[in-house]
Amino acid sequence: MAYGQNKAAKFLIYIGVAFILLYMLFIAVLMAMIANSPDSHYTSSEFFFGIAPLFLAVDFLFRFIGQQTPSQLIKPYSLLPIPKYTCVELFVYSSMLSSNNLVWLVITIPYVIMTTLFSAGFSAALGLVIAFQLLVIINSQWYMLIRTLINQTIKWWALPAVVYALIFSLIYIDDFRAFFDFYTRFGSWFAAWNLPAYIGVATVLVAFIQTNKRVQYRLTYSENAGVENTKLRTVSEFHVFDKYGETGQYLKLEIKSIMRNKNMRKSFIFGTVFVTILSLVISFTDIYDSNTYKAFWVVYTFVLYGSMFIIKIMSAEGNYIDGLMIHKENIMHLLKAKYYLYGAMLLFPLLLMLPTVFMGKYTLLSLIAMMTFTAGPIYCLLMQMAVYNRQTIPLNTKFISKGNIENNYFQVVAELVAMFCPVIFISVMNSAFPENTSYIILLVLGLVFIVTHQLWIKNIYRRFMKRRYQNMESFRATR
């Protein structure tokens, strides 16, 4: 099983990496065409550094997907006769040469070949590549520092929020042109091999390296030893759910799991923050006003919670699956509780998206129809993973070996279908029927699945019970 899952994961990763590299190459060619156009009033270096802050912000966000901190990676080496400080220094220095940093050469090298090499010479081209690569390395150290601090407490999210608000402040104070013009001046400095500019970048890099080493020194021991500050908490009984019998007890379990377990709590907070930000962007900007974007983002806003939690259904319960199997109907009540809880959570994105109704971007019918469709067919699809998920997800400890990703064909396919099939379906319906008719059809389909939820949940339960011994063995093996 593990061998097949690893092959599936590698295949999908290779396809994803190839797609990203092709997309980056396309961006490089597009930027070169704009920079070389007669209407451009900037040199190639100025134009590139005018856009560079956007690249660095994207680079920072995407590192959360795959790059781990030394305090996470050092754990397997902590039992070896190697000084802890040596391990930390090695990981800090080696992170500067990782593929996460070198991947940006796919943009810089084609760009300088098409714009700078033959017009300004090899020296200017080399200066642009080296300068931006140094900024990427600084960005990797900045990410490492922030990621380590966020692992201690989520309050540290305020620091990157303030920093990036300042970096992009010219956009909302003036406009994008002012922001672009401000950063173009750095391009002329680096292209001309301005010594103070490179000394300044090197100083910032050294400062980040030293800060990272000190922070990692301090936190590695506490993280690997599992030392945490224990705070007394008030026990919430949630008596309101008592009248729902066994299902109510599992509702309590699910809510308390999100409140008390670090990994589930962080996922819930990140999902909530992302839904909030996306809803605000859709409501108060015109970035996603085209028909295609409107359909995709309204689907994504409602599907996000399900794609984060329901897609990995039963994986958290793998930690105590033996206890759940004591009574025959436990899993049935658990599945119902999860469906009711995550169905009720769809009210949150609905409330956040209400401003779009008042601003004329969406109709109330479209939002209610999408919420209902998500609670119906989409949740029905995602909950099928209860049958196929067989890998335990840690509740509090860090994901070390699998990089936070479960290698599962069915999981990837279900998530892709949940994200893109509704968009295609809405687009096809809108082309064949008036918009209101399309959303009425979505609403009816959603209501049919909601009304019949006990039938398809019972089907999931029966299929799970047929595979219970195989799944339980895998859950135990992956704890």
C-alpha positions as CSV (number, residue, x, y, z in Angstrom):
1,M,0.0,0.0,0.0
2,A,2.7,2.5,1.0
3,Y,4.7,1.7,-2.2
4,G,1.7,2.4,-4.4
5,Q,0.9,5.6,-2.5
6,N,4.5,6.8,-2.8
7,K,4.4,6.1,-6.6
8,A,1.2,8.0,-6.9
9,A,2.5,10.9,-4.9
10,K,5.7,11.1,-6.9
11,F,3.9,11.0,-10.2
12,L,1.5,13.8,-9.2
13,I,4.4,15.8,-7.8
14,Y,6.4,15.5,-11.1
15,I,3.4,16.6,-13.1
16,G,2.7,19.5,-10.8
17,V,6.4,20.6,-10.8
18,A,6.6,20.4,-14.6
19,F,3.4,22.5,-14.9
20,I,4.8,25.1,-12.6
21,L,8.1,25.3,-14.4
22,L,6.3,25.7,-17.8
23,Y,4.1,28.4,-16.3
24,M,7.2,30.2,-14.9
25,L,8.9,30.0,-18.3
26,F,5.8,31.5,-19.9
27,I,5.9,34.3,-17.4
28,A,9.6,35.0,-18.2
29,V,8.8,35.1,-22.0
30,L,5.8,37.4,-21.4
31,M,7.8,39.8,-19.2
32,A,10.6,39.9,-21.8
33,M,8.2,40.8,-24.5
34,I,6.8,43.6,-22.4
35,A,10.2,44.9,-21.4
36,N,11.4,44.8,-25.1
37,S,8.3,46.6,-26.5
38,P,8.8,50.1,-27.9
39,D,6.3,51.5,-25.4
40,S,8.4,50.4,-22.4
41,H,10.2,53.3,-20.7
42,Y,12.2,51.1,-18.4
43,T,15.4,49.2,-18.8
44,S,15.2,45.4,-18.5
45,S,16.6,45.5,-14.9
46,E,14.3,48.2,-13.8
47,F,11.2,46.5,-15.2
48,F,12.1,43.2,-13.5
49,F,12.7,44.7,-10.1
50,G,9.5,46.7,-10.4
51,I,7.7,43.3,-10.3
52,A,10.1,41.5,-8.0
53,P,8.2,42.3,-4.8
54,L,5.2,40.3,-6.2
55,F,7.5,37.3,-6.9
56,L,9.0,37.4,-3.5
57,A,5.6,37.6,-1.8
58,V,4.4,34.6,-3.8
59,D,7.7,32.8,-3.0
60,F,7.1,33.4,0.7
61,L,3.5,31.9,0.6
62,F,4.4,28.9,-1.5
63,R,7.2,27.9,0.9
64,F,4.5,26.9,3.4
65,I,3.6,24.0,1.2
66,G,6.9,22.2,1.1
67,Q,9.7,23.9,3.1
68,Q,10.2,22.8,6.7
69,T,12.2,24.5,9.4
70,P,15.4,23.1,10.9
71,S,13.6,22.4,14.2
72,Q,11.3,20.0,12.2
73,L,14.1,18.4,10.2
74,I,16.6,17.9,12.9
75,K,14.5,15.5,14.9
76,P,15.8,12.3,13.2
77,Y,19.4,13.4,13.9
78,S,18.9,14.3,17.5
79,L,19.8,10.7,18.6
80,L,23.2,10.7,16.7
81,P,26.4,11.8,18.5
82,I,26.3,15.2,16.7
83,P,26.1,18.5,18.5
84,K,22.7,20.1,18.2
85,Y,24.2,23.4,17.2
86,T,26.1,21.8,14.4
87,C,22.9,20.3,13.0
88,V,21.1,23.6,13.2
89,E,23.9,25.5,11.4
90,L,24.1,22.8,8.7
91,F,20.4,23.0,8.0
92,V,20.3,26.8,8.0
93,Y,23.2,27.0,5.5
94,S,22.1,24.1,3.3
95,S,18.6,25.7,3.0
96,M,20.2,28.5,1.0
97,L,21.1,26.1,-1.8
98,S,17.8,24.2,-1.8
99,S,15.8,23.7,-5.0
100,N,13.1,26.1,-3.6
101,N,15.6,28.9,-4.2
102,L,17.1,27.7,-7.5
103,V,13.7,27.3,-9.1
104,W,13.5,31.0,-9.7
105,L,16.3,30.7,-12.2
106,V,13.7,29.4,-14.6
107,I,12.4,33.0,-14.8
108,T,15.5,35.1,-14.4
109,I,17.8,33.3,-16.9
110,P,15.4,33.2,-19.9
111,Y,14.4,36.8,-19.1
112,V,18.0,38.1,-19.1
113,I,18.9,36.2,-22.2
114,M,15.9,37.8,-24.1
115,T,16.3,41.3,-22.7
116,T,19.7,42.1,-21.2
117,L,22.5,39.8,-22.4
118,F,22.7,41.1,-26.0
119,S,21.8,44.7,-25.3
120,A,23.5,45.5,-22.0
121,G,26.2,42.8,-21.9
122,F,27.0,39.8,-19.9
123,S,27.9,41.8,-16.8
124,A,24.5,43.5,-16.5
125,A,22.7,40.2,-17.1
126,L,24.8,38.4,-14.5
127,G,24.2,41.3,-12.0
128,L,20.4,40.9,-12.4
129,V,20.5,37.2,-11.9
130,I,22.8,37.3,-8.8
131,A,20.9,40.2,-7.2
132,F,17.5,38.6,-7.5
133,Q,18.9,35.2,-6.3
134,L,20.3,36.9,-3.2
135,L,16.9,38.4,-2.5
136,V,15.3,34.9,-2.9
137,I,17.8,33.5,-0.4
138,I,17.0,36.3,2.0
139,N,13.4,35.4,1.5
140,S,14.0,31.8,2.4
141,Q,15.7,32.9,5.6
142,W,12.8,35.3,6.3
143,Y,10.3,32.4,5.8
144,M,12.3,30.1,8.0
145,L,12.2,32.7,10.9
146,I,8.5,33.4,10.5
147,R,7.5,29.7,10.1
148,T,9.5,28.8,13.3
149,L,7.8,31.6,15.3
150,I,4.3,30.8,14.0
151,N,4.8,27.2,15.1
152,Q,5.2,28.5,18.6
153,T,2.1,30.8,18.5
154,I,-0.2,31.9,15.7
155,K,0.1,35.5,17.0
156,W,3.3,35.8,15.0
157,W,1.2,36.0,11.8
158,A,0.9,39.7,12.6
159,L,4.6,40.3,11.8
160,P,4.5,39.2,8.1
161,A,1.1,40.9,7.8
162,V,2.6,44.2,8.9
163,V,5.8,43.8,6.7
164,Y,3.9,43.0,3.5
165,A,1.4,45.8,4.2
166,L,4.3,48.2,4.3
167,I,5.9,46.7,1.2
168,F,2.7,47.1,-0.8
169,S,1.5,50.3,0.9
170,L,2.1,52.4,-2.2
171,I,-0.6,50.4,-4.1
172,Y,-3.4,51.4,-1.8
173,I,-2.0,54.9,-0.9
174,D,-1.5,55.9,-4.5
175,D,-1.7,53.2,-7.3
176,F,0.2,50.3,-8.8
177,R,2.2,52.6,-11.1
178,A,3.7,54.4,-8.0
179,F,4.5,51.1,-6.4
180,F,6.2,49.9,-9.7
181,D,8.2,53.1,-10.1
182,F,9.5,53.0,-6.6
183,Y,11.0,49.5,-6.9
184,T,12.4,50.0,-10.4
185,R,15.2,52.1,-9.0
186,F,16.7,49.0,-7.4
187,G,17.1,47.4,-10.8
188,S,19.5,50.2,-12.0
189,W,21.6,49.8,-8.9
190,F,22.1,46.1,-9.2
191,A,22.6,46.1,-13.0
192,A,25.4,48.7,-12.6
193,W,27.1,46.5,-9.9
194,N,26.6,49.2,-7.4
195,L,28.8,48.1,-4.5
196,P,26.8,49.7,-1.6
197,A,23.7,47.9,-2.9
198,Y,25.3,44.5,-2.8
199,I,26.9,45.2,0.6
200,G,23.5,46.1,1.9
201,V,21.9,42.9,0.6
202,A,24.8,40.8,2.0
203,T,24.4,42.5,5.4
204,V,20.7,41.8,5.5
205,L,21.4,38.1,4.6
206,V,24.0,37.7,7.3
207,A,21.6,39.3,9.9
208,F,18.9,36.9,8.9
209,I,21.3,33.9,9.1
210,Q,22.5,34.8,12.6
211,T,19.0,35.5,13.8
212,N,17.7,32.2,12.4
213,K,20.5,30.3,14.1
214,R,19.8,31.9,17.5
215,V,16.1,31.3,17.2
216,Q,16.5,27.7,16.1
217,Y,19.1,27.0,18.9
218,R,16.5,28.1,21.4
219,L,13.5,26.3,20.0
220,T,14.9,23.1,18.7
221,Y,15.3,21.5,22.1
222,S,11.8,22.4,23.4
223,E,10.1,21.2,20.1
224,N,12.0,17.9,19.9
225,A,11.6,17.2,23.6
226,G,7.9,17.9,23.5
227,V,8.2,20.6,26.2
228,E,5.2,22.8,26.2
229,N,3.6,25.3,28.5
230,T,0.5,23.7,30.0
231,K,-2.4,26.0,30.7
232,L,-5.5,25.1,32.6
233,R,-8.6,25.4,30.5
234,T,-12.2,25.6,31.4
235,V,-13.9,22.4,30.3
236,S,-16.8,23.1,28.0
237,E,-19.6,20.5,28.2
238,F,-21.7,21.6,25.2
239,H,-24.9,20.4,26.9
240,V,-26.9,21.8,24.0
241,F,-26.0,18.6,22.0
242,D,-27.2,16.2,24.7
243,K,-30.6,16.0,23.2
244,Y,-29.2,14.6,20.0
245,G,-28.1,11.3,21.7
246,E,-25.0,9.5,20.3
247,T,-24.7,11.8,17.4
248,G,-24.7,14.8,19.8
249,Q,-21.8,13.2,21.7
250,Y,-19.7,12.9,18.5
251,L,-20.6,16.5,17.7
252,K,-19.0,17.4,21.0
253,L,-16.0,15.2,20.2
254,E,-15.4,16.9,16.8
255,I,-15.7,20.4,18.3
256,K,-13.4,19.6,21.2
257,S,-10.9,18.0,18.7
258,I,-10.7,21.3,16.8
259,M,-10.4,23.3,20.0
260,R,-7.8,21.2,21.8
261,N,-5.6,19.5,19.1
262,K,-2.9,21.7,17.7
263,N,-2.9,20.5,14.1
264,M,-6.7,20.5,13.7
265,R,-6.9,23.9,15.4
266,K,-4.3,25.4,13.1
267,S,-6.1,24.0,10.0
268,F,-9.4,25.5,11.2
269,I,-7.8,28.9,11.8
270,F,-6.0,29.0,8.5
271,G,-9.1,27.9,6.6
272,T,-11.2,30.6,8.4
273,V,-8.6,33.3,7.8
274,F,-8.3,32.3,4.1
275,V,-12.1,32.3,3.6
276,T,-12.3,35.7,5.2
277,I,-9.6,37.3,3.1
278,L,-10.9,35.8,-0.1
279,S,-14.4,36.9,0.7
280,L,-13.2,40.5,1.4
281,V,-11.2,40.5,-1.9
282,I,-14.2,39.3,-3.9
283,S,-16.5,41.8,-2.2
284,F,-14.4,45.0,-2.4
285,T,-12.3,44.6,-5.5
286,D,-13.0,43.9,-9.2
287,I,-10.2,41.4,-9.6
288,Y,-12.5,38.4,-10.0
289,D,-15.4,40.0,-11.8
290,S,-15.3,37.9,-15.0
291,N,-17.8,35.1,-15.4
292,T,-15.2,32.4,-15.1
293,Y,-13.6,33.8,-12.0
294,K,-17.0,34.5,-10.4
295,A,-18.0,30.8,-10.8
296,F,-14.7,29.5,-9.6
297,W,-14.2,31.6,-6.5
298,V,-17.8,31.2,-5.2
299,V,-17.3,27.5,-5.4
300,Y,-13.8,27.7,-3.8
301,T,-15.1,29.8,-0.9
302,F,-17.7,27.3,0.1
303,V,-15.7,24.1,-0.7
304,L,-12.6,25.2,1.2
305,Y,-13.7,23.8,4.6
306,G,-14.6,20.5,3.1
307,S,-11.4,20.3,1.2
308,M,-9.4,20.8,4.4
309,F,-11.3,18.6,6.8
310,I,-13.7,16.2,5.2
311,I,-11.2,15.2,2.5
312,K,-9.1,13.6,5.4
313,I,-12.1,12.2,7.2
314,M,-11.2,9.4,9.7
315,S,-7.5,10.2,9.5
316,A,-7.5,12.0,12.8
317,E,-9.7,9.3,14.3
318,G,-7.0,6.8,13.3
319,N,-5.3,7.7,16.5
320,Y,-8.1,6.1,18.5
321,I,-9.8,3.9,15.9
322,D,-9.7,0.8,18.2
323,G,-11.9,2.6,20.8
324,L,-14.4,3.7,18.1
325,M,-14.9,0.1,16.9
326,I,-16.0,-1.2,20.3
327,H,-19.7,-0.5,19.4
328,K,-21.0,-1.3,16.0
329,E,-22.9,2.0,15.3
330,N,-20.2,4.4,16.6
331,I,-18.8,5.1,13.1
332,M,-22.3,5.8,11.8
333,H,-22.9,8.4,14.5
334,L,-19.5,9.9,13.9
335,L,-20.1,10.3,10.1
336,K,-23.4,12.0,10.8
337,A,-21.8,14.4,13.4
338,K,-19.1,15.4,10.9
339,Y,-21.7,16.0,8.2
340,Y,-23.9,18.2,10.5
341,L,-21.0,20.2,11.8
342,Y,-19.3,21.0,8.5
343,G,-22.7,21.6,6.9
344,A,-23.4,24.2,9.6
345,M,-20.0,25.8,9.1
346,L,-21.1,26.7,5.5
347,L,-23.2,29.5,7.1
348,F,-19.9,31.4,7.8
349,P,-18.8,31.9,4.1
350,L,-22.4,32.6,3.3
351,L,-22.5,35.5,5.8
352,L,-19.1,36.7,4.6
353,M,-20.3,36.8,0.9
354,L,-23.4,38.8,1.6
355,P,-21.7,42.1,0.8
356,T,-21.3,40.8,-2.8
357,V,-25.2,40.6,-3.0
358,F,-25.5,44.3,-2.0
359,M,-22.8,45.2,-4.5
360,G,-24.5,43.3,-7.3
361,K,-21.7,40.8,-7.9
362,Y,-23.7,37.8,-6.9
363,T,-27.4,37.2,-6.2
364,L,-28.7,35.7,-2.9
365,L,-30.0,32.8,-4.9
366,S,-26.6,32.0,-6.3
367,L,-25.0,32.0,-2.8
368,I,-27.7,29.9,-1.2
369,A,-27.6,27.5,-4.2
370,M,-23.9,27.1,-4.0
371,M,-24.0,26.5,-0.2
372,T,-26.7,23.9,-0.6
373,F,-24.9,22.2,-3.5
374,T,-21.7,22.1,-1.4
375,A,-23.6,20.5,1.5
376,G,-25.2,18.1,-0.9
377,P,-23.3,16.5,-3.8
378,I,-19.9,17.9,-2.9
379,Y,-19.9,16.8,0.7
380,C,-21.3,13.4,-0.4
381,L,-18.3,13.0,-2.7
382,L,-15.8,14.1,-0.1
383,M,-17.2,11.9,2.6
384,Q,-16.6,8.9,0.4
385,M,-13.0,9.2,1.6
386,A,-14.0,7.7,4.9
387,V,-13.8,4.4,3.1
388,Y,-10.4,4.9,1.5
389,N,-8.4,7.0,4.0
390,R,-6.1,4.7,5.9
391,Q,-3.3,7.0,7.1
392,T,-3.4,8.4,10.6
393,I,-2.9,12.2,11.0
394,P,-1.0,13.3,14.1
395,L,-3.2,15.5,16.4
396,N,-0.5,17.6,18.0
397,T,3.0,16.5,16.7
398,K,4.5,17.9,13.5
399,F,4.2,16.2,10.2
400,I,7.7,15.2,9.5
401,S,7.9,12.2,7.1
402,K,5.1,13.0,4.7
403,G,5.4,16.7,4.4
404,N,1.7,17.3,5.5
405,I,0.4,15.5,2.4
406,E,-1.3,12.1,2.4
407,N,-0.3,10.0,-0.7
408,N,-3.7,8.9,-1.9
409,Y,-5.0,8.6,-5.5
410,F,-8.6,8.9,-4.4
411,Q,-8.0,11.9,-2.2
412,V,-6.4,13.9,-5.0
413,V,-9.1,12.9,-7.5
414,A,-11.9,13.7,-5.1
415,E,-10.4,17.1,-4.3
416,L,-10.0,18.0,-8.0
417,V,-13.5,16.9,-8.8
418,A,-14.9,18.9,-5.9
419,M,-13.1,22.0,-7.0
420,F,-13.4,22.0,-10.7
421,C,-16.5,20.0,-11.7
422,P,-19.0,22.5,-10.1
423,V,-17.3,25.3,-12.0
424,I,-17.6,23.4,-15.3
425,F,-21.2,22.4,-14.4
426,I,-22.2,26.0,-13.6
427,S,-20.5,27.3,-16.8
428,V,-22.4,24.7,-19.0
429,M,-25.7,25.4,-17.2
430,N,-25.3,29.2,-17.7
431,S,-24.6,28.7,-21.4
432,A,-27.8,26.5,-21.8
433,F,-30.2,28.3,-19.4
434,P,-30.6,31.7,-17.8
435,E,-28.4,32.3,-14.8
436,N,-31.3,32.0,-12.2
437,T,-32.4,28.7,-13.8
438,S,-28.9,27.3,-13.4
439,Y,-28.8,28.1,-9.8
440,I,-32.3,26.8,-9.2
441,I,-31.1,23.5,-10.6
442,L,-28.0,23.6,-8.3
443,L,-30.3,24.3,-5.3
444,V,-32.7,21.4,-6.1
445,L,-29.8,19.0,-6.5
446,G,-28.3,20.1,-3.2
447,L,-31.6,19.7,-1.4
448,V,-32.1,16.2,-2.8
449,F,-28.7,15.1,-1.4
450,I,-29.3,16.9,1.9
451,V,-32.8,15.3,2.4
452,T,-31.4,11.8,1.5
453,H,-28.2,12.3,3.6
454,Q,-29.0,9.4,5.9
455,L,-29.2,7.0,3.0
456,W,-25.8,7.8,1.5
457,I,-24.1,8.1,4.9
458,K,-25.4,4.7,5.7
459,N,-23.9,3.4,2.4
460,I,-20.5,4.9,3.3
461,Y,-20.8,3.3,6.8
462,R,-21.5,-0.2,5.3
463,R,-18.6,0.1,2.9
464,F,-16.3,1.2,5.7
465,M,-17.3,-1.7,7.9
466,K,-16.5,-4.1,5.0
467,R,-12.9,-2.7,4.9
468,R,-12.6,-2.1,8.7
469,Y,-9.9,-4.6,9.4
470,Q,-7.7,-3.5,6.5
471,N,-8.2,0.2,7.4
472,M,-7.6,-0.4,11.2
473,E,-4.3,-2.2,10.4
474,S,-3.2,0.8,8.2
475,F,-4.2,3.3,10.9
476,R,-2.1,1.5,13.5
477,A,0.9,1.2,11.2
478,T,0.9,4.9,10.4
479,R,0.5,6.3,14.0
